[in-house]
Each structure stands twice: as structure tokens, then as C-alpha cells.
């Protein structure tokens, strides 16, 4: 099977897995992946993660000009902003409307520079510091501009009152990272106000050093 055929299949399989577990419902959420020659596969507009068709994914060249497939997601600027600013570190991007991440984005005590409390080592390893971005109107090009504004420094962001956008080196990494974000947001809500024992600054610093986490 060609690389392109493999990525088409894998994208639809991972999207269905997320849909089946309630991580994004209806026609919400979108996903993209870069092929080794620079072309980009993106989920179509209005498509449901449970029923993506490998043959109908939108295909773009390495300058974001569409080559074939259905019309892409309206949230394409969220994806292109990550590919443009993070270069070879980004092979895939996933955006969900996942409940716990959205709920946590509404809480007044959240630090927008580091939105997840340090509850587990894996959230730090997989996500680095997660940036909370403001609320934007659907389709507002300022969404992509806000990601550009991070200049490639963050692999994971949450759009307030909307949902997470996470980049990874490939599809599996991006999907596992967004799942880690959603689970950590859930833990943060479960322990909110209960004075949980957080990882110490020293413990965080050791994780950042050992796993070369993007933290600054
Ligand atoms: Zn969205």
C-alpha cells in the first residue's frame, strides 16, 4: 500500500476511534496529516469523524492549494498555522470539540500560558505547556493568526469556549496527545477545588529535562 493510501486509512480509523469514544460529536472536529512529499490530507467540511471516507479526504499541495477531494474543513487555518510555524516537527494536527477541555477553558482561575494543572507526568511529556487562546467567532481568520502568533513554540492550544488543537510528529502522536489533553482536563475538573497534591516544580523540571519538553 502507498504511503498516501496508508495515511488515508489511518486518519479515518483514528477519527472513528475518537468519535466512538465520544471525544467529538456530530460534524465537529477536524484532522490533517502531511505526506513525506509535503502534500496534505485534511478532513472535509461538514464531515463526521465516525464516517470519514478515505477516498473523499481533501488533498492539498505543499503550498495549501487543493488538488482533489471534497471541500476542506472551514477550520483549515488552524491546521495550516501549525504546519507553517512548526515545520518538520508537525506531521499531523487534530482539533476536537471535546467536553472536558472546553469546560476547563471556561474556568476563571485558568492560567492562559499553562492551562493544565501539573497532575500527571504524561500530560507534561506529551503536551508541554498548553496555551489557552481567546474565544473567536467560527470562521474568524484571527484563529489561525493567534496560532501564528505563538511562532511555533506550542504544540497544543485550547480555543476558549470551543476546543483543543494539537499538533504531533505524525497522526498517532497528535491523536494520543489530544487524548492526553482531554483526560487531563477531566482530571482537573474532577479534582477542582479539592486542593489536589500537584507535581512539584522540581518534579516538573526533571520531566521537562529528561523528555526534552517544549516548556519555555
Ligand atoms: Zn472547531
Boltz pocket constraint, residues with backbone or C-beta under 6 A from the ligand:
constraints:
  - pocket:
      binder: B
      contacts: [[A, 29], [A, 75], [A, 95], [A, 96], [A, 97], [A, 162], [A, 163]]
      max_distance: 6.0
